Amino acid sequence: MIGRTSLAILLALGSLTVLSSPAHARACRIDFHCETYYYPDSTRAILIGIKYENCVGDEWWVGTRGSYPEFFETPC
């Protein structure tokens, strides 16, 4: 009985951790320039971070990741 209760608690905590982790934008395709803008909430009124990816796969970060990413890609 204690084992089942412990398992139920661990599963509940694990699902909370997954739900509260920041969202990730999709990967940038080869031969594309990509920009991902991160916002803390669904209003997207405050920009808190940007990820740049160039045509050869180099990445630059400014700020932090947020839970609401917005992804743009442009062919090289």
C-alpha positions as CSV (number, residue, x, y, z in Angstrom):
1,M,0.0,0.0,0.0
2,I,2.8,2.4,0.9
3,G,4.5,1.6,-2.4
4,R,1.4,2.5,-4.4
5,T,1.0,5.7,-2.5
6,S,4.6,6.7,-3.1
7,L,4.3,5.9,-6.8
8,A,1.2,8.0,-7.1
9,I,2.9,11.0,-5.4
10,L,5.9,10.7,-7.6
11,L,3.8,10.6,-10.8
12,A,1.8,13.6,-9.7
13,L,5.0,15.6,-8.9
14,G,6.5,14.5,-12.3
15,S,3.5,15.7,-14.2
16,L,3.6,19.1,-12.5
17,T,7.3,19.5,-13.4
18,V,6.5,18.7,-17.0
19,L,3.6,21.1,-17.2
20,S,5.5,24.0,-15.6
21,S,8.6,23.7,-17.8
22,P,9.0,26.4,-20.5
23,A,7.9,25.7,-24.0
24,H,10.4,25.2,-26.7
25,A,10.1,26.3,-30.2
26,R,10.8,23.9,-33.0
27,A,14.2,23.3,-34.5
28,C,15.5,25.5,-37.3
29,R,15.8,23.7,-40.7
30,I,19.0,23.5,-42.6
31,D,19.7,26.5,-44.9
32,F,17.3,28.7,-42.9
33,H,17.8,31.7,-40.7
34,C,15.6,31.4,-37.6
35,E,14.5,33.7,-34.8
36,T,12.6,32.7,-31.7
37,Y,11.1,35.3,-29.5
38,Y,10.2,34.4,-25.9
39,Y,7.4,35.9,-23.8
40,P,6.4,35.2,-20.2
41,D,2.6,35.0,-20.9
42,S,0.0,34.6,-23.6
43,T,-0.4,38.4,-24.0
44,R,3.0,38.5,-25.7
45,A,3.4,42.1,-24.5
46,I,6.8,41.8,-22.8
47,L,9.7,40.3,-24.7
48,I,12.1,38.5,-22.4
49,G,14.4,36.7,-24.7
50,I,15.5,36.0,-28.3
51,K,17.3,33.1,-29.9
52,Y,19.0,33.7,-33.3
53,E,20.1,30.8,-35.5
54,N,22.0,31.6,-38.7
55,C,22.2,29.6,-42.0
56,V,25.1,27.4,-40.9
57,G,23.6,26.5,-37.5
58,D,25.3,29.0,-35.1
59,E,23.1,30.2,-32.3
60,W,23.1,33.4,-30.2
61,W,20.9,34.0,-27.1
62,V,19.8,37.3,-25.6
63,G,17.7,37.2,-22.4
64,T,15.9,34.1,-21.2
65,R,13.4,31.5,-22.4
66,G,9.8,32.0,-21.6
67,S,6.7,29.8,-21.7
68,Y,5.3,31.4,-24.9
69,P,7.7,31.2,-27.9
70,E,7.1,32.7,-31.3
71,F,9.1,31.2,-34.1
72,F,10.1,32.7,-37.5
73,E,12.3,31.3,-40.2
74,T,13.6,32.7,-43.5
75,P,15.3,30.8,-46.3
76,C,19.0,31.6,-46.8
